[in-house]
Amino acid sequence: MTVFTLDPRLAADTRPLCDLALSRVLAMRPSDHPWLILVPRRADLVEILDLEPADRALLFDEITRVADALRAETGAHKLNVAALGNVVAQLHVHVIARFRDDPAWPNPVWGRPLARPLADAALDDLADRLTRRLA
Protein backbone atom coordinates (compact mmCIF):
# COMPACT_ATOMS: atom_id res chain seq x y z
CA MET A 1 0.00 0.00 0.00
CA THR A 2 1.37 3.38 -1.02
CA VAL A 3 1.14 6.21 1.51
CA PHE A 4 0.20 9.80 0.68
CA THR A 5 3.23 12.07 0.45
CA LEU A 6 3.09 15.70 -0.58
CA ASP A 7 5.10 16.41 -3.73
CA PRO A 8 8.36 18.17 -2.74
CA ARG A 9 7.71 21.10 -5.09
CA LEU A 10 4.28 21.72 -3.58
CA ALA A 11 5.81 21.48 -0.11
CA ALA A 12 8.52 24.00 -1.03
CA ASP A 13 6.18 26.51 -2.70
CA THR A 14 3.40 26.54 -0.10
CA ARG A 15 2.50 26.95 3.53
CA PRO A 16 0.15 24.35 5.10
CA LEU A 17 -3.16 25.75 6.36
CA CYS A 18 -5.25 22.78 7.46
CA ASP A 19 -6.52 19.34 6.58
CA LEU A 20 -10.12 18.84 5.53
CA ALA A 21 -11.76 15.41 5.35
CA LEU A 22 -10.03 14.60 2.05
CA SER A 23 -7.66 17.41 1.17
CA ARG A 24 -4.68 19.18 2.62
CA VAL A 25 -5.15 22.93 2.12
CA LEU A 26 -2.02 24.91 1.31
CA ALA A 27 -1.37 28.61 0.74
CA MET A 28 0.83 29.41 -2.26
CA ARG A 29 3.94 31.38 -1.40
CA PRO A 30 5.11 33.66 -2.91
CA SER A 31 2.25 35.05 -4.94
CA ASP A 32 0.68 38.27 -6.16
CA HIS A 33 -2.69 36.76 -5.31
CA PRO A 34 -4.39 35.02 -2.42
CA TRP A 35 -3.87 31.49 -3.78
CA LEU A 36 -4.85 28.21 -2.15
CA ILE A 37 -4.17 24.66 -3.24
CA LEU A 38 -6.10 21.54 -2.26
CA VAL A 39 -4.25 18.22 -2.42
CA PRO A 40 -6.33 15.09 -1.86
CA ARG A 41 -4.52 12.93 0.71
CA ARG A 42 -4.58 9.79 -1.41
CA ALA A 43 -1.51 8.16 -2.93
CA ASP A 44 -0.68 8.09 -6.62
CA LEU A 45 -3.38 10.42 -7.93
CA VAL A 46 -2.81 12.43 -11.09
CA GLU A 47 -6.27 13.29 -12.41
CA ILE A 48 -9.57 14.12 -10.71
CA LEU A 49 -11.05 11.10 -12.44
CA ASP A 50 -8.49 8.90 -10.60
CA LEU A 51 -10.48 9.51 -7.40
CA GLU A 52 -13.16 7.08 -6.31
CA PRO A 53 -16.62 8.56 -6.99
CA ALA A 54 -17.30 9.37 -3.31
CA ASP A 55 -13.91 11.11 -2.98
CA ARG A 56 -14.52 12.98 -6.24
CA ALA A 57 -17.78 14.36 -4.82
CA LEU A 58 -16.04 15.22 -1.56
CA LEU A 59 -13.26 17.05 -3.44
CA PHE A 60 -15.81 19.24 -5.22
CA ASP A 61 -17.50 19.98 -1.88
CA GLU A 62 -14.12 20.96 -0.42
CA ILE A 63 -13.27 23.13 -3.45
CA THR A 64 -16.57 24.95 -2.93
CA ARG A 65 -15.93 25.36 0.79
CA VAL A 66 -12.40 26.71 0.24
CA ALA A 67 -13.53 29.00 -2.60
CA ASP A 68 -16.37 30.39 -0.48
CA ALA A 69 -13.95 31.07 2.40
CA LEU A 70 -11.40 32.71 0.09
CA ARG A 71 -14.03 34.93 -1.53
CA ALA A 72 -15.47 35.91 1.86
CA GLU A 73 -12.04 36.82 3.26
CA THR A 74 -10.73 38.67 0.20
CA GLY A 75 -13.76 40.10 -1.60
CA ALA A 76 -12.38 38.67 -4.85
CA HIS A 77 -14.05 39.80 -8.07
CA LYS A 78 -13.42 36.35 -9.62
CA LEU A 79 -12.16 32.97 -8.47
CA ASN A 80 -9.94 30.88 -10.74
CA VAL A 81 -10.21 27.14 -10.02
CA ALA A 82 -7.97 24.76 -11.94
CA ALA A 83 -6.29 21.37 -11.81
CA LEU A 84 -3.45 21.58 -14.32
CA GLY A 85 -0.68 19.24 -13.21
CA ASN A 86 1.67 20.04 -16.08
CA VAL A 87 4.63 20.78 -13.77
CA VAL A 88 3.60 18.83 -10.65
CA ALA A 89 1.81 15.62 -11.59
CA GLN A 90 0.35 14.97 -8.12
CA LEU A 91 -3.36 15.83 -8.18
CA HIS A 92 -3.87 19.31 -6.76
CA VAL A 93 -6.47 22.01 -7.33
CA HIS A 94 -5.67 25.73 -7.40
CA VAL A 95 -8.20 28.22 -6.02
CA ILE A 96 -7.01 31.76 -6.77
CA ALA A 97 -8.63 35.05 -5.77
CA ARG A 98 -8.56 37.50 -8.68
CA PHE A 99 -9.22 41.21 -8.74
CA ARG A 100 -9.83 43.57 -11.65
CA ASP A 101 -6.78 45.57 -10.55
CA ASP A 102 -4.41 42.66 -9.95
CA PRO A 103 -1.09 42.62 -11.87
CA ALA A 104 -2.15 39.86 -14.28
CA TRP A 105 -5.80 40.79 -14.87
CA PRO A 106 -7.45 39.56 -17.02
CA ASN A 107 -4.76 37.06 -18.04
CA PRO A 108 -3.84 33.82 -16.26
CA VAL A 109 -1.49 34.02 -13.28
CA TRP A 110 0.79 31.20 -14.41
CA GLY A 111 4.18 31.71 -16.01
CA ARG A 112 4.71 35.37 -15.23
CA PRO A 113 7.08 37.12 -12.85
CA LEU A 114 5.75 38.39 -9.55
CA ALA A 115 4.78 42.04 -9.74
CA ARG A 116 3.93 42.66 -6.09
CA PRO A 117 4.17 39.57 -3.89
CA LEU A 118 2.05 39.31 -0.79
CA ALA A 119 4.09 40.22 2.28
CA ASP A 120 4.67 37.41 4.76
CA ALA A 121 2.63 39.24 7.41
CA ALA A 122 -0.30 39.68 5.01
CA LEU A 123 -0.15 36.02 4.01
CA ASP A 124 0.08 34.94 7.66
CA ASP A 125 -2.96 37.07 8.56
CA LEU A 126 -5.00 35.72 5.64
CA ALA A 127 -3.92 32.15 6.44
CA ASP A 128 -5.04 32.55 10.06
CA ARG A 129 -8.44 33.94 9.03
CA LEU A 130 -8.96 31.21 6.42
CA THR A 131 -7.93 28.47 8.85
CA ARG A 132 -10.48 29.72 11.39
CA ARG A 133 -13.18 29.93 8.70
CA LEU A 134 -12.43 26.38 7.48
CA ALA A 135 -12.23 24.83 10.98
VEXVOLUM-876382 format. One record per atom (N, C-alpha, C): atom name; residue number from 1; x, y, z. Coordinates in pm, 1 decimal, decimal comma. Layout:
# VEXVOLUM-876382
PT; site; pos; east; north; up
PT; CA; NUM; X; Y; Z
...
This chain:
# VEXVOLUM-876382
PT; site; pos; east; north; up
PT; N; 1; 84,2; -118,7; 0,0
PT; CA; 1; 0,0; 0,0; 0,0
PT; C; 1; 88,6; 124,8; 0,0
PT; N; 2; 62,1; 214,5; -92,8
PT; CA; 2; 137,4; 338,1; -102,4
PT; C; 2; 75,1; 442,1; -9,4
PT; N; 3; 158,5; 519,3; 56,1
PT; CA; 3; 114,1; 620,7; 151,4
PT; C; 3; 117,3; 757,9; 84,3
PT; N; 4; 22,1; 843,1; 119,9
PT; CA; 4; 19,5; 979,7; 67,9
PT; C; 4; 143,9; 1054,9; 113,8
PT; N; 5; 210,1; 1118,8; 18,5
PT; CA; 5; 323,0; 1206,9; 45,5
PT; C; 5; 306,2; 1329,9; -41,6
PT; N; 6; 321,2; 1446,5; 17,4
PT; CA; 6; 309,2; 1570,1; -58,5
PT; C; 6; 429,1; 1585,5; -150,7
PT; N; 7; 403,3; 1618,8; -276,0
PT; CA; 7; 510,1; 1641,1; -372,9
PT; C; 7; 606,6; 1745,8; -317,7
PT; N; 8; 737,2; 1722,9; -329,3
PT; CA; 8; 835,9; 1817,0; -273,8
PT; C; 8; 823,3; 1959,5; -328,7
PT; N; 9; 784,9; 1974,2; -453,3
PT; CA; 9; 770,8; 2109,5; -508,6
PT; C; 9; 652,8; 2182,1; -445,6
PT; N; 10; 540,8; 2109,6; -426,2
PT; CA; 10; 427,5; 2171,8; -357,6
PT; C; 10; 466,2; 2208,2; -214,4
PT; N; 11; 538,2; 2120,6; -148,4
PT; CA; 11; 581,1; 2148,2; -10,6
PT; C; 11; 670,5; 2272,1; -5,4
PT; N; 12; 758,7; 2287,9; -103,1
PT; CA; 12; 852,5; 2400,0; -103,2
PT; C; 12; 784,7; 2532,6; -137,1
PT; N; 13; 680,9; 2528,8; -219,7
PT; CA; 13; 618,1; 2651,4; -269,9
PT; C; 13; 498,5; 2698,1; -188,5
PT; N; 14; 463,3; 2623,9; -82,1
PT; CA; 14; 340,1; 2653,6; -9,5
PT; C; 14; 361,3; 2654,3; 141,3
PT; N; 15; 257,5; 2701,3; 207,1
PT; CA; 15; 249,8; 2695,4; 352,8
PT; C; 15; 124,4; 2614,9; 387,1
PT; N; 16; 134,5; 2512,0; 473,6
PT; CA; 16; 14,6; 2434,9; 510,4
PT; C; 16; -83,5; 2520,2; 590,6
PT; N; 17; -213,0; 2505,5; 560,0
PT; CA; 17; -316,4; 2574,6; 636,4
PT; C; 17; -390,7; 2479,1; 727,6
PT; N; 18; -447,2; 2373,4; 666,8
PT; CA; 18; -525,3; 2278,4; 746,2
PT; C; 18; -552,8; 2154,3; 661,5
PT; N; 19; -604,0; 2053,1; 727,5
PT; CA; 19; -651,7; 1933,9; 657,9
PT; C; 19; -802,9; 1929,9; 669,3
PT; N; 20; -868,8; 1909,5; 556,1
PT; CA; 20; -1011,8; 1884,0; 553,3
PT; C; 20; -1030,0; 1732,8; 549,6
PT; N; 21; -1151,1; 1685,7; 533,5
PT; CA; 21; -1176,2; 1541,2; 535,5
PT; C; 21; -1092,6; 1467,0; 431,0
PT; N; 22; -1079,6; 1522,7; 313,0
PT; CA; 22; -1003,1; 1459,9; 204,7
PT; C; 22; -872,6; 1532,6; 175,8
PT; N; 23; -876,5; 1662,3; 173,5
PT; CA; 23; -766,2; 1740,9; 116,7
PT; C; 23; -683,0; 1814,1; 220,6
PT; N; 24; -555,3; 1825,7; 190,1
PT; CA; 24; -467,7; 1917,8; 261,5
PT; C; 24; -480,1; 2052,3; 191,1
PT; N; 25; -502,1; 2158,9; 268,0
PT; CA; 25; -515,5; 2293,1; 212,2
PT; C; 25; -384,3; 2366,9; 236,3
PT; N; 26; -329,7; 2421,0; 128,4
PT; CA; 26; -201,6; 2490,9; 131,2
PT; C; 26; -220,3; 2632,5; 78,2
PT; N; 27; -139,4; 2724,5; 127,4
PT; CA; 27; -137,0; 2861,2; 73,6
PT; C; 27; -12,0; 2874,8; -12,2
PT; N; 28; -29,2; 2922,0; -134,2
PT; CA; 28; 82,9; 2940,9; -225,5
PT; C; 28; 169,2; 3057,1; -178,1
PT; N; 29; 299,0; 3035,0; -181,8
PT; CA; 29; 394,0; 3138,5; -140,2
PT; C; 29; 513,3; 3127,3; -231,4
PT; N; 30; 564,5; 3230,2; -288,4
PT; CA; 30; 510,6; 3366,1; -291,2
PT; C; 30; 407,9; 3380,7; -402,6
PT; N; 31; 327,2; 3483,0; -393,2
PT; CA; 31; 225,0; 3504,7; -494,0
PT; C; 31; 179,8; 3650,2; -493,0
PT; N; 32; 133,1; 3695,5; -607,4
PT; CA; 32; 68,2; 3826,5; -616,2
PT; C; 32; -74,5; 3818,7; -562,9
PT; N; 33; -127,2; 3698,5; -554,4
PT; CA; 33; -269,1; 3676,4; -530,9
PT; C; 33; -290,1; 3585,8; -410,4
PT; N; 34; -399,3; 3604,7; -337,4
PT; CA; 34; -438,9; 3501,8; -241,6
PT; C; 34; -466,6; 3373,0; -320,7
PT; N; 35; -390,0; 3267,5; -290,6
PT; CA; 35; -387,4; 3149,0; -377,8
PT; C; 35; -378,4; 3025,6; -288,8
PT; N; 36; -481,5; 2944,1; -293,4
PT; CA; 36; -485,2; 2821,0; -214,5
PT; C; 36; -477,0; 2700,8; -306,2
PT; N; 37; -428,6; 2591,5; -250,2
PT; CA; 37; -416,6; 2465,9; -323,7
PT; C; 37; -472,7; 2354,5; -236,4
PT; N; 38; -557,4; 2272,7; -294,2
PT; CA; 38; -609,6; 2154,4; -225,9
PT; C; 38; -541,2; 2031,9; -284,5
PT; N; 39; -489,6; 1945,9; -198,8
PT; CA; 39; -424,8; 1822,2; -241,9
PT; C; 39; -495,4; 1705,4; -173,5
PT; N; 40; -570,7; 1625,0; -248,9
PT; CA; 40; -633,1; 1508,7; -186,3
PT; C; 40; -526,9; 1417,4; -124,4
PT; N; 41; -549,2; 1376,4; -0,4
PT; CA; 41; -452,1; 1293,1; 70,9
PT; C; 41; -474,8; 1144,8; 36,7
PT; N; 42; -454,4; 1115,9; -89,5
PT; CA; 42; -458,3; 978,9; -140,8
PT; C; 42; -331,6; 960,5; -224,5
PT; N; 43; -275,4; 843,3; -220,3
PT; CA; 43; -150,6; 816,4; -292,6
PT; C; 43; -175,2; 798,0; -441,9
PT; N; 44; -76,6; 840,0; -518,6
PT; CA; 44; -67,9; 809,1; -661,7
PT; C; 44; -182,9; 863,0; -745,7
PT; N; 45; -232,9; 980,8; -712,6
PT; CA; 45; -337,9; 1042,3; -793,4
PT; C; 45; -277,1; 1145,4; -887,2
PT; N; 46; -325,8; 1144,9; -1010,6
PT; CA; 46; -280,9; 1242,5; -1109,4
PT; C; 46; -399,5; 1325,4; -1159,2
PT; N; 47; -510,3; 1262,2; -1185,4
PT; CA; 47; -627,4; 1328,7; -1241,4
PT; C; 47; -744,2; 1321,0; -1144,2
PT; N; 48; -836,8; 1416,1; -1153,6
PT; CA; 48; -957,2; 1412,5; -1070,5
PT; C; 48; -1031,3; 1281,8; -1092,7
PT; N; 49; -1033,1; 1234,2; -1215,5
PT; CA; 49; -1104,8; 1110,0; -1243,9
PT; C; 49; -1036,8; 986,4; -1184,8
PT; N; 50; -915,2; 1000,7; -1129,8
PT; CA; 50; -849,4; 890,1; -1059,5
PT; C; 50; -907,9; 867,8; -920,5
PT; N; 51; -983,9; 965,3; -870,1
PT; CA; 51; -1048,0; 950,6; -739,9
PT; C; 51; -1166,9; 856,0; -748,7
PT; N; 52; -1192,7; 786,5; -640,4
PT; CA; 52; -1316,2; 708,1; -631,0
PT; C; 52; -1433,9; 806,0; -636,8
PT; N; 53; -1549,3; 763,2; -684,7
PT; CA; 53; -1662,3; 856,1; -699,3
PT; C; 53; -1697,2; 932,8; -570,6
PT; N; 54; -1696,4; 867,2; -456,4
PT; CA; 54; -1729,5; 937,4; -331,3
PT; C; 54; -1624,6; 1043,9; -299,2
PT; N; 55; -1497,1; 1012,4; -321,9
PT; CA; 55; -1391,3; 1110,8; -298,3
PT; C; 55; -1398,2; 1225,1; -399,8
PT; N; 56; -1437,7; 1194,3; -521,7
PT; CA; 56; -1451,7; 1298,0; -624,0
PT; C; 56; -1559,6; 1398,2; -580,4
PT; N; 57; -1671,4; 1348,5; -530,8
PT; CA; 57; -1778,3; 1436,2; -482,0
PT; C; 57; -1730,2; 1517,6; -362,3
PT; N; 58; -1656,8; 1452,6; -272,5
PT; CA; 58; -1603,6; 1522,2; -155,5
PT; C; 58; -1505,0; 1631,5; -196,8
PT; N; 59; -1420,1; 1604,4; -296,9
PT; CA; 59; -1326,3; 1704,6; -344,5
PT; C; 59; -1401,9; 1827,5; -395,1
PT; N; 60; -1506,8; 1808,4; -472,3
PT; CA; 60; -1581,0; 1923,8; -522,2
PT; C; 60; -1648,3; 2000,5; -408,5
PT; N; 61; -1696,1; 1929,7; -305,8
PT; CA; 61; -1750,3; 1998,0; -187,9
PT; C; 61; -1641,8; 2080,7; -118,9
PT; N; 62; -1521,4; 2024,1; -106,9
PT; CA; 62; -1412,2; 2096,4; -42,2
PT; C; 62; -1365,0; 2215,2; -126,4
PT; N; 63; -1361,7; 2200,5; -257,7
PT; CA; 63; -1327,2; 2313,2; -345,4
PT; C; 63; -1427,3; 2427,1; -322,2
PT; N; 64; -1553,9; 2394,1; -315,9
PT; CA; 64; -1657,4; 2494,9; -293,3
PT; C; 64; -1639,1; 2561,4; -157,7
PT; N; 65; -1613,0; 2482,3; -55,4
PT; CA; 65; -1593,2; 2535,9; 79,4
PT; C; 65; -1472,8; 2630,4; 85,1
PT; N; 66; -1361,4; 2588,7; 25,4
PT; CA; 66; -1240,2; 2670,9; 24,4
PT; C; 66; -1261,8; 2796,7; -59,6
PT; N; 67; -1326,1; 2783,8; -173,9
PT; CA; 67; -1352,8; 2899,6; -259,8
PT; C; 67; -1444,3; 2999,5; -189,9
PT; N; 68; -1547,1; 2949,8; -122,9
PT; CA; 68; -1636,5; 3038,5; -47,8
PT; C; 68; -1559,8; 3114,1; 60,0
PT; N; 69; -1473,5; 3043,9; 133,5
PT; CA; 69; -1394,8; 3107,5; 239,8
PT; C; 69; -1299,6; 3211,2; 181,9
PT; N; 70; -1233,9; 3177,9; 70,8
PT; CA; 70; -1140,0; 3271,0; 9,0
PT; C; 70; -1212,3; 3395,6; -40,9
PT; N; 71; -1326,1; 3377,8; -105,1
PT; CA; 71; -1403,0; 3492,8; -153,3
PT; C; 71; -1451,7; 3579,2; -36,3
PT; N; 72; -1498,5; 3515,3; 69,9
PT; CA; 72; -1547,5; 3590,6; 185,9
PT; C; 72; -1436,3; 3670,6; 252,5
PT; N; 73; -1315,6; 3615,2; 258,2
PT; CA; 73; -1204,4; 3682,1; 326,2
PT; C; 73; -1135,8; 3787,4; 239,6
PT; N; 74; -1146,6; 3775,1; 107,4
PT; CA; 74; -1072,7; 3866,9; 19,7
PT; C; 74; -1161,2; 3962,6; -58,8
PT; N; 75; -1289,9; 3929,7; -74,6
PT; CA; 75; -1376,1; 4010,4; -160,1
PT; C; 75; -1339,2; 3999,9; -307,1
PT; N; 76; -1283,3; 3887,2; -346,7
PT; CA; 76; -1238,1; 3866,6; -485,2
PT; C; 76; -1349,8; 3895,4; -585,5
PT; N; 77; -1311,0; 3955,7; -698,5
PT; CA; 77; -1405,4; 3979,6; -807,4
PT; C; 77; -1432,9; 3850,9; -884,4
PT; N; 78; -1333,8; 3760,4; -885,4
PT; CA; 78; -1342,1; 3635,4; -962,2
PT; C; 78; -1255,8; 3531,5; -892,8
PT; N; 79; -1297,2; 3407,3; -897,4
PT; CA; 79; -1216,1; 3296,5; -847,3
PT; C; 79; -1173,6; 3210,8; -964,9
PT; N; 80; -1045,0; 3181,8; -973,8
PT; CA; 80; -994,2; 3088,2; -1073,9
PT; C; 80; -973,9; 2955,2; -1004,1
PT; N; 81; -1033,6; 2849,3; -1057,7
PT; CA; 81; -1021,2; 2714,0; -1002,3
PT; C; 81; -969,3; 2625,5; -1114,3
PT; N; 82; -857,2; 2556,1; -1087,3
PT; CA; 82; -796,6; 2475,9; -1193,9
PT; C; 82; -716,4; 2360,8; -1136,6
PT; N; 83; -715,0; 2251,5; -1211,2
PT; CA; 83; -629,3; 2136,7; -1181,3
PT; C; 83; -546,8; 2110,5; -1306,1
PT; N; 84; -426,7; 2168,7; -1311,3
PT; CA; 84; -344,8; 2157,8; -1431,9
PT; C; 84; -252,0; 2037,0; -1427,9
PT; N; 85; -157,7; 2037,2; -1335,1
PT; CA; 85; -67,6; 1923,7; -1320,7
PT; C; 85; 36,9; 1909,2; -1428,1
PT; N; 86; 65,4; 2014,4; -1503,1
PT; CA; 86; 166,9; 2004,1; -1607,5
PT; C; 86; 307,8; 2003,0; -1550,2
PT; N; 87; 330,9; 2071,9; -1440,2
PT; CA; 87; 462,8; 2077,6; -1377,3
PT; C; 87; 470,1; 1978,0; -1262,3
PT; N; 88; 368,8; 1977,6; -1176,7
PT; CA; 88; 360,4; 1882,7; -1064,5
PT; C; 88; 247,4; 1785,6; -1096,5
PT; N; 89; 280,4; 1660,3; -1116,9
PT; CA; 89; 180,9; 1562,1; -1159,0
PT; C; 89; 82,5; 1526,0; -1048,4
PT; N; 90; 124,0; 1533,4; -922,0
PT; CA; 90; 34,7; 1497,4; -811,7
PT; C; 90; -93,7; 1580,5; -821,3
PT; N; 91; -208,3; 1513,8; -809,6
PT; CA; 91; -335,9; 1583,3; -818,1
PT; C; 91; -341,9; 1695,1; -714,8
PT; N; 92; -367,2; 1815,5; -763,7
PT; CA; 92; -386,9; 1930,5; -676,3
PT; C; 92; -474,5; 2030,5; -751,0
PT; N; 93; -552,6; 2106,1; -674,4
PT; CA; 93; -646,8; 2200,8; -732,6
PT; C; 93; -614,3; 2340,2; -680,4
PT; N; 94; -595,0; 2433,0; -773,2
PT; CA; 94; -566,7; 2572,6; -739,9
PT; C; 94; -698,3; 2647,8; -723,5
PT; N; 95; -706,8; 2730,8; -620,6
PT; CA; 95; -819,7; 2821,9; -601,7
PT; C; 95; -757,0; 2959,5; -578,6
PT; N; 96; -773,8; 3048,7; -675,2
PT; CA; 96; -701,3; 3175,8; -676,6
PT; C; 96; -800,7; 3291,3; -676,3
PT; N; 97; -782,0; 3383,3; -581,3
PT; CA; 97; -863,4; 3504,6; -576,6
PT; C; 97; -809,2; 3603,8; -678,7
PT; N; 98; -895,8; 3652,9; -765,1
PT; CA; 98; -855,9; 3749,7; -868,2
PT; C; 98; -932,6; 3879,2; -849,7
PT; N; 99; -866,4; 3987,5; -887,9
PT; CA; 99; -922,3; 4121,2; -874,4
PT; C; 99; -901,1; 4196,6; -1004,4
PT; N; 100; -992,9; 4282,3; -1040,0
PT; CA; 100; -982,8; 4357,3; -1165,4
PT; C; 100; -857,1; 4443,0; -1172,2
PT; N; 101; -799,4; 4476,0; -1056,2
PT; CA; 101; -677,8; 4557,4; -1055,4
PT; C; 101; -552,2; 4477,1; -1021,1
PT; N; 102; -561,4; 4343,1; -1026,6
PT; CA; 102; -440,6; 4266,3; -994,7
PT; C; 102; -342,5; 4271,6; -1111,7
PT; N; 103; -213,6; 4243,4; -1085,6
PT; CA; 103; -108,9; 4262,3; -1187,3
PT; C; 103; -127,3; 4180,4; -1314,7
PT; N; 104; -199,5; 4071,3; -1309,9
PT; CA; 104; -214,6; 3986,0; -1427,9
PT; C; 104; -349,9; 4002,5; -1497,5
PT; N; 105; -443,0; 4070,3; -1435,2
PT; CA; 105; -580,3; 4079,0; -1487,2
PT; C; 105; -582,1; 4130,3; -1629,6
PT; N; 106; -657,6; 4070,3; -1717,7
PT; CA; 106; -745,4; 3955,5; -1702,4
PT; C; 106; -679,4; 3823,4; -1743,0
PT; N; 107; -549,3; 3823,8; -1757,7
PT; CA; 107; -476,1; 3705,6; -1804,2
PT; C; 107; -456,4; 3604,1; -1692,2
PT; N; 108; -414,7; 3482,3; -1728,1
PT; CA; 108; -384,2; 3382,1; -1625,9
PT; C; 108; -265,8; 3424,9; -1539,6
PT; N; 109; -257,2; 3366,9; -1420,5
PT; CA; 109; -149,2; 3402,4; -1328,0
PT; C; 109; -23,6; 3318,2; -1349,7
PT; N; 110; -33,5; 3209,8; -1423,9
PT; CA; 110; 79,2; 3120,1; -1441,3
PT; C; 110; 184,2; 3175,9; -1536,2
PT; N; 111; 309,9; 3144,2; -1507,8
PT; CA; 111; 418,2; 3170,7; -1600,8
PT; C; 111; 456,0; 3316,4; -1616,5
PT; N; 112; 435,5; 3396,2; -1514,7
PT; CA; 112; 470,8; 3536,5; -1522,7
PT; C; 112; 547,1; 3574,0; -1395,8
PT; N; 113; 633,8; 3670,7; -1405,0
PT; CA; 113; 708,3; 3711,6; -1284,8
PT; C; 113; 616,4; 3780,9; -1185,2
PT; N; 114; 652,5; 3771,7; -1059,0
PT; CA; 114; 574,6; 3838,6; -955,2
PT; C; 114; 588,3; 3990,1; -970,2
PT; N; 115; 476,1; 4058,9; -965,1
PT; CA; 115; 478,1; 4204,5; -973,7
PT; C; 115; 481,2; 4266,5; -834,3
PT; N; 116; 397,7; 4215,0; -746,5
PT; CA; 116; 392,9; 4265,5; -609,1
PT; C; 116; 352,9; 4150,6; -517,2
PT; N; 117; 449,0; 4072,9; -472,2
PT; CA; 117; 416,8; 3956,5; -389,0
PT; C; 117; 351,5; 3997,6; -258,0
PT; N; 118; 264,7; 3908,7; -209,4
PT; CA; 118; 204,7; 3930,7; -78,5
PT; C; 118; 314,7; 3926,5; 27,1
PT; N; 119; 312,5; 4021,1; 117,4
PT; CA; 119; 408,5; 4022,1; 227,5
PT; C; 119; 380,0; 3904,3; 319,6
PT; N; 120; 484,6; 3853,5; 384,9
PT; CA; 120; 467,0; 3740,8; 476,0
PT; C; 120; 360,6; 3768,9; 580,6
PT; N; 121; 360,1; 3889,3; 637,3
PT; CA; 121; 262,9; 3924,1; 740,9
PT; C; 121; 120,7; 3920,5; 685,0
PT; N; 122; 102,3; 3969,4; 562,8
PT; CA; 122; -30,5; 3967,7; 500,8
PT; C; 122; -74,8; 3824,5; 473,7
PT; N; 123; 17,3; 3741,7; 425,6
PT; CA; 123; -15,3; 3601,6; 401,1
PT; C; 123; -45,9; 3530,2; 531,9
PT; N; 124; 31,5; 3556,5; 635,3
PT; CA; 124; 8,1; 3494,3; 766,4
PT; C; 124; -129,5; 3532,2; 820,4
PT; N; 125; -165,6; 3660,4; 807,8
PT; CA; 125; -295,7; 3707,1; 856,3
PT; C; 125; -408,7; 3639,2; 779,1
PT; N; 126; -397,7; 3636,6; 646,1
PT; CA; 126; -499,8; 3572,0; 564,5
PT; C; 126; -507,4; 3423,3; 597,2
PT; N; 127; -394,1; 3358,5; 612,2
PT; CA; 127; -391,7; 3215,4; 644,2
PT; C; 127; -462,0; 3188,9; 776,8
PT; N; 128; -437,8; 3272,2; 876,1
PT; CA; 128; -503,8; 3254,9; 1006,2
PT; C; 128; -655,3; 3269,8; 993,1
PT; N; 129; -699,0; 3372,0; 920,2
PT; CA; 129; -844,4; 3393,6; 902,6
PT; C; 129; -908,9; 3279,2; 824,9
PT; N; 130; -841,1; 3231,6; 720,2
PT; CA; 130; -896,1; 3120,6; 642,4
PT; C; 130; -899,4; 2992,4; 724,5
PT; N; 131; -795,2; 2967,7; 802,2
PT; CA; 131; -792,7; 2847,2; 884,9
PT; C; 131; -908,0; 2847,7; 984,0
PT; N; 132; -933,4; 2962,1; 1045,3
PT; CA; 132; -1048,1; 2971,6; 1138,5
PT; C; 132; -1179,4; 2948,8; 1065,1
PT; N; 133; -1192,4; 3006,5; 946,7
PT; CA; 133; -1317,6; 2993,3; 870,5
PT; C; 133; -1340,0; 2848,1; 826,2
PT; N; 134; -1231,2; 2776,6; 795,8
PT; CA; 134; -1243,2; 2638,1; 747,9
PT; C; 134; -1252,2; 2535,6; 860,7
PT; N; 135; -1223,2; 2577,2; 983,2
PT; CA; 135; -1223,0; 2482,8; 1097,9
PT; C; 135; -1363,9; 2432,1; 1126,3
